[in-house]
Amino acid sequence: MEQITMQLPNDLQNAIVEEVRTALSEVIKTNQQKSQFPPYMNQKLAASYLHVSPATLIKWEKRYNDFPVLVIEGTKRYSKASLDKWMQDRENLRKPTVKAS
């Protein structure tokens, strides 16, 4: 396979480098913030982790039968891994489908 080399203008190269740098910074910041949360959280921490209010978290518990909450002797705990999976599943449900014309 033949390799093709192309020289981009300096301003375009700089813009690309800056965009990549910004994107990486955001990913690092998000990962650092998420790693500050323990594996199992109370309601207030879980809501904070998901960036919603505790009232929204309660509403989701009531609305969605598959919402991941552990109840042990009346005490609720939320698994960080289970919340991530639940949110990912919700994201997959919302992906638009392309209709053929």
Secondary structure as UniProt FT lines:
FT   HELIX           10..35
FT   STRAND          40..41
FT   HELIX           43..50
FT   HELIX           54..63
FT   TURN            65..66
FT   STRAND          70..72
FT   TURN            73..74
FT   STRAND          75..79
FT   HELIX           80..93
//
